[in-house]
Amino acid sequence: MKKKLVIMITAVMMTVSMTACGIVTVVPIGQESSFTGKQEFDSSAESSNDWTAVVDEMKANAADAATAIGSGLGEGTAVSGTATIKEFNTDTPKHYLLVEIDGYDGEVQIQAGGVYSGTTLRDTQTLKGFQDFTNQTEWSQYAKALNKEVDAQVVAPLAIDAGVAGKTVTFVGAASESAGKVVITPVEMTIE
């Protein structure tokens, strides 16, 4: 009886172990999507494809900067206006134009190169929302990619330097306010 039990257990174990073995497919790196069907998220392509629509939406929805800033910006507001450039600040990696807007006495900065902070542009546009992304990481990457578009499409072509002080800047962008300071992420900007 013991021999039969041992043989039965051995047979069951062999059957289980043999069914656990299968054919393993080795997938070359970078070709995973051809087997899983899931494409890797490309934040640069996503923001590049959306850029024109984001700019058009900001321009269509932009409120007068002095009026909007004076009445509170909330989470982010599309604004447009003109201002006098007081200085181009490069003391930190987050370069900005310190500007003076007629009708507003507080500090206003327009992001202008180096490191762009915040998610105001992403949060102000309404073309895409969190639900359009797989997870928080992709949503965050999209915000960073939009900020890179700002640098490539808006700021870099202007070749801003200290000589802009005293000139007039005309802008459209997404504005937010924190601790009494207004920061504008531009989607369109000219300096004269």
N, C-alpha and C positions, 0 to 999 in steps of 0.2 A: 504494500500500500504506500509506503514511504517512497519507493522508487517511482511509482506512477505519479505521485504528487510532485516530486522533484522534476520529472520529465515534463509534466504539464506546465509547471511554473517556468521551466527553462524555455519551452516552446512559446509560451505567452510573451516572455521577455524578449525572445528573438523576433517575434512578430512585431512587437511594439517598437523595438529598436530599428528594425528594417523599414517600417513605415515612416519613421521619423527622418530617415535619410531621404534626401531628395536631390534633384539636380540644382546646382547653384549656378546662377548666371552672374558673371563678372561684368559690371557696367563701367565703361571708361568714364573718368572724371569729366564733367561737363556735358555728358550725354544722358544724364539721369531722366530728363524730361521725356525722352523718347520711350522710356519704359514705364514711367509713372503717369505721364500725361500732364503733370504740373510744371508750369514754366516758372523759372526763377524770376523774382521781382527785380525789375530794372528801374530804379528811381530816376535816373538821368533821362532815360527814354520817356518815362511817364511825364516828367515835368516839361521836357522839351516839346512833347506832343501837345501839352495843355497850355503852353506859355501864351500864345496869341489869344486864346479864349480868356485866360486869366486877366491879361492886360485889358482886353475889350470890356470885360465885366467891371474891372476897377474903374475904368474911364466912365462907363455908363452909370455907375452907382456913386461916384465920388461927390461928396459934399464939400462945400467951401471949407477950407482948412481952419480959418480963424473962427468960423461959426461952430464947426464940429468940435474943435478942441475946447472952445470956451464952454460948451454945454456937456462935456464929458464924453469919453470915447468908448467906454465899456470894454468888451473883449477885443474889439478891433473894428475900425471904421475905414472905409475907402474915402480918401480925401484928395483934394487938388488945390493948388494955389501957387502963389509966388511969394518969395521971401528974399531978404537980403542976407547974404552969407557973411557971418561975422568972422569965422575961421574954419580951416580944414584941420581937424584935430587928429593927429597920428600918435598921441602919447601912449595909446594902448593898441593891441592888435585889432580892436574894433574901431576902425577909422570912421569918422562921421563929420558931416558938415554941421556946424553950430549955426543956426539960422534965426533970424528975427522976422516974425510974421506980424504985419500990421493988425492991430486989434487984439493981440494976445501978448501978455507980459512974461509968461513962463518960459522955461527952457525947452527948446525944440531942436532935436537932432535928426538929421537924415543919414541913414546908414550909407557908407561910401567906401566899402572895400575892406580888405583884410579879412577879418572874421565877421560874419553876420550872425547876430543872435536873435533868438526868438522864433516863434511860429506864427506871428501876426499875419503874414501874407497868406499862409496856408489856411489859417482860421477865418480870415475875412472873405476869401473866395468861397463861392457856394457851388461851384461846378462838381466838386468831389468832396465827400465826407468820409468819416471814419469807416462807415459801413461799406465803402467801396474798396477797402483794403483787407487783407487777410488778418493782420494783427497790428498791435501798437508799434512794432518795429518798422513795418512798412510805412505806416502813417508818419512816423518820425523821419524816416528817410525821405519821404516825399517833401516834407517841410524843408529839410536841408537842401534837397535838389532844387526846389523853387528859389531858395536864397542864392544858390550858385547861378541860376539863370539871371537873377538880378545883377550879379557881378558881371557876368559875361555879356548880357544884352544891354544893360543900362549904364553901369558905372565904369567899367573898363574902357569903353569907347570914348569916354570924356577925358581920360588921362588927367584926372584931378590932381592939383598940387596946391601949394600954399598961395599961389598967385590968384586964387579964386576969391580971396577975401575982398569984400566990398562989391562983388558982382551980384547979379540977380539970378536966382534959381527958380525955374518953373517946374512943377512936379505933379505927379499923380502917384499915389501909393496907399499902403495900408498903415494906419497909425494906431498906436496904443499908448496908454499913459500909465506910468507907475512911479510912485514916490515923487509926484510933482514934475516929472520929466516926461515929455512926449517924444517917442521915437517913431520915425516914419521909414518904412521899407519901400523904396521907390520902384515903380514898374515902368515909369517914363520920367525922364528928367532932361532939362536943357539948362545950360549956364551961359549967360550973356553979360 
